[in-house]
Amino acid sequence: MLIRDIQLQEVEPVRQFLCANGWAHRVGDAEQFALLLANSQRTAVAVVDRQIIGFARAITDGISNGYLSMLVVSSAHRRQGVGRGLVQHITGDNPHITWVLRAGREGAEAFFAKLGFQVSSIAMERLRS
């Protein structure tokens, strides 16, 4: 398995991967998805035999704060370290950045807790309409 930054020619294959893995409602059309990636400071894919098996993206200032926005691993490749590798690639090793995320899917809280994330009592959000 290889985890690396997304390449320009992978934008549409990543969009198709996300659609096939339950995220069609969040990626929009090809143009909107390309803009979503362009406006993200960090994007990564996990690849096996030239096939995309995972994706992550984040928004960060690279100094103090970061938001892990998406982490998706194909069901056939879960529990094999793909998600962990993607999170580590995206968040890096700067101990001065506070990373936040939304862990609303089943099992997400336990998964992210293993990576050092903690439930916060101070986070707030304004939901999209």
PEZI-V657387 format. One record per backbone hydrogen bond with DSSP energy under -1.0 kcal/mol. CO is the residue of the C=O (numbers start at 1). NH is the residue of the N-H. If there is no record, write none. Layout:
CO/NH, CO/NH
This chain:
2/47, 4/45, 7/10, 8/11, 10/14, 11/15, 12/16, 13/17, 14/18, 15/19, 16/20, 18/23, 19/22, 23/26, 24/28, 29/33, 30/34, 31/35, 32/36, 33/37, 34/38, 35/39, 37/40, 42/58, 44/56, 45/4, 46/53, 46/54, 47/2, 48/51, 51/48, 53/74, 54/46, 55/72, 56/44, 57/69, 57/70, 58/42, 59/67, 64/98, 65/61, 66/100, 67/59, 70/57, 72/55, 74/77, 81/85, 82/86, 83/87, 84/88, 85/89, 86/90, 87/91, 88/92, 94/97, 98/66, 100/68, 105/108, 107/111, 108/112, 109/113, 110/114, 112/117, 113/116
